[in-house]
């Protein structure tokens, strides 16, 4: 899978990095698994860097499916605030997800294009975030575009 994450600060912060082509079924599977990761506390903050990823199979209906995962009462964890970093081509899809999350009241999700702005909004240190993103990238296999 083209995603890796690290859980920090006793589960209150998750830093995640997506890269390459992400099939919709893998996106759904990953989010479902992460929502059931017992090392993540209820109401965690979340930084998702998807600037090197693209999601060619994910449609608007697929975004509904993704947002609905967060309202499952059987989930072991919840995300309170999510800063989603995307590139220009993915911006409309991310903004549509932002709207769906807001309508469902599942989390506060804001789309960003700059890491420093996302870190300021989340209240996390940019150097720490960059360090973990670089570590994740070093352990992540490359995917063609």
C-alpha positions in Angstrom: 0.0 0.0 0.0 1.2 3.5 -0.7 0.5 4.9 2.7 2.4 4.9 6.0 1.7 6.6 9.3 3.2 7.1 12.7 1.3 7.6 16.0 2.9 10.1 18.3 2.4 11.7 21.7 0.6 8.8 23.3 -1.9 8.5 20.4 -3.0 12.1 20.2 -1.2 12.9 16.9 -1.1 10.9 13.7 1.2 11.9 10.8 0.5 10.1 7.6 2.0 10.1 4.1 0.4 8.9 0.9 2.4 8.5 -2.4 1.7 7.3 -5.9 -1.5 5.9 -7.4 -4.1 5.0 -4.7 -6.9 2.6 -5.7 -10.2 3.5 -4.1 -10.5 0.0 -2.4 -7.0 0.6 -0.7 -8.1 4.0 0.4 -11.2 2.6 2.1 -9.3 -0.4 3.6 -6.6 1.9 5.1 -9.1 4.3 6.6 -11.2 1.5 8.1 -8.0 -0.1 9.6 -6.8 3.3 11.0 -10.1 4.0 12.6 -9.7 0.7 14.5 -6.0 1.2 15.5 -6.1 1.1 19.3 -2.9 3.1 19.6 -4.7 6.2 18.4 -6.7 8.0 21.1 -10.3 9.3 20.7 -10.3 12.8 19.3 -6.7 12.6 17.9 -5.3 15.3 15.6 -4.2 14.1 12.2 -1.8 15.4 9.5 -2.2 13.6 6.2 0.3 14.5 3.5 -1.1 13.4 0.1 0.8 15.8 -2.1 2.6 12.9 -3.9 -0.5 10.8 -4.3 -3.4 10.7 -6.7 -6.7 8.9 -6.5 -8.0 8.2 -10.0 -10.7 5.8 -8.9 -12.2 7.9 -6.2 -15.5 9.5 -7.2 -17.8 11.8 -5.3 -19.8 8.8 -4.3 -16.6 7.2 -3.1 -16.1 10.3 -0.9 -19.4 9.6 0.7 -18.3 6.1 1.4 -15.1 7.4 2.9 -16.8 10.0 5.1 -19.4 7.4 6.3 -16.6 5.2 7.6 -16.0 7.9 10.3 -19.5 7.6 11.7 -19.4 3.9 12.4 -20.1 3.4 16.1 -17.9 0.3 16.2 -14.7 2.4 15.4 -12.1 2.2 18.2 -10.9 5.8 17.5 -12.0 9.1 16.1 -10.2 12.0 14.5 -11.0 15.4 15.8 -9.0 17.6 13.5 -7.4 16.7 10.2 -5.1 18.8 8.1 -5.1 17.3 4.6 -2.2 18.3 2.4 -2.8 17.9 -1.3 -1.4 19.0 -4.7 -3.3 21.2 -7.2 -4.8 18.3 -9.2 -6.3 16.7 -6.1 -7.6 20.0 -4.6 -11.2 19.7 -5.8 -11.5 16.1 -4.5 -10.1 17.1 -1.1 -12.5 20.1 -0.8 -15.4 17.8 -1.6 -14.3 15.5 1.2 -14.0 18.5 3.5 -17.7 19.3 2.8 -18.8 15.7 3.4 -16.9 15.5 6.7 -18.5 18.8 7.8 -22.0 17.7 6.9 -21.7 14.5 8.8 -20.0 16.3 11.8 -17.3 13.6 11.9 -14.3 15.9 12.2 -13.0 19.2 11.3 -11.0 18.7 8.1 -9.2 21.5 6.3 -7.4 21.2 3.0 -3.9 22.8 2.7 -1.2 23.0 0.1 1.6 24.1 2.4 3.0 22.1 5.3 3.8 25.0 7.5 0.2 26.4 7.3 -1.2 22.9 8.1 1.2 22.6 11.1 0.3 26.0 12.4 -3.4 25.1 12.2 -2.9 21.8 14.1 -0.6 23.4 16.6 2.4 21.1 15.9 6.0 21.9 15.3 6.9 22.0 11.5 10.4 20.6 12.0 8.9 17.6 13.9 6.3 17.0 11.2 8.9 17.3 8.5 11.2 14.9 10.3 8.5 12.2 10.6 7.3 12.7 7.0 10.9 12.2 5.8 11.3 9.1 7.9 8.1 7.7 6.5 9.2 8.6 3.0 12.4 6.7 3.5 10.6 3.6 4.5 7.9 3.8 1.8 8.4 2.0 -1.5 8.2 4.0 -4.6 5.1 3.9 -6.8 5.1 4.9 -10.5 2.8 7.5 -11.8 
